[in-house]
Amino acid sequence: MSIISWIILGVVAGFLGSKIVNKSGQGIVLDIVLGIVGAVVGGLIFSAFGAAGVTGLNLYSLLVAVVGAVVVLWAYHQFTGNRAL
């Protein structure tokens, strides 16, 4: 995937993950960063269970990235003291 695709996937996954975890976004830059990290984490989680990780700019990859973003955002809130979920 190109860097633009990762940014687009990161924005969408980070925004959706923020809405799931704490009902408000973290800000566009933090949403992008957490979304991209979430895509990587989601890929690792899905790979550990024998499924494919991020495969491109498609709905399956968005699902993987959102799952990863939720995990990353949950961990972020645990370390920063902002309790969510």
NORURDA-V214169 format. One record per backbone hydrogen bond with DSSP energy under -0.5 kcal/mol. NH is the residue of the N-H (numbers start at 0). CO is the residue of the C=O. If there is no record, write none. Layout:
[[NH,CO] [NH,CO]]
This chain:
[[5,1] [6,2] [7,3] [8,4] [9,5] [10,6] [11,7] [12,8] [13,9] [14,10] [15,11] [16,12] [17,13] [18,14] [19,15] [20,16] [21,17] [22,17] [22,18] [23,17] [30,26] [31,27] [32,28] [33,29] [34,30] [35,31] [36,32] [37,33] [38,34] [39,35] [40,36] [41,37] [42,38] [43,39] [44,40] [45,41] [46,42] [47,43] [48,44] [49,46] [50,45] [57,55] [61,57] [62,58] [63,59] [64,60] [65,61] [66,62] [67,63] [68,64] [69,65] [70,66] [71,67] [72,68] [73,69] [74,70] [75,71] [76,72] [77,73] [78,74] [79,75] [80,76] [82,80] [84,20]]
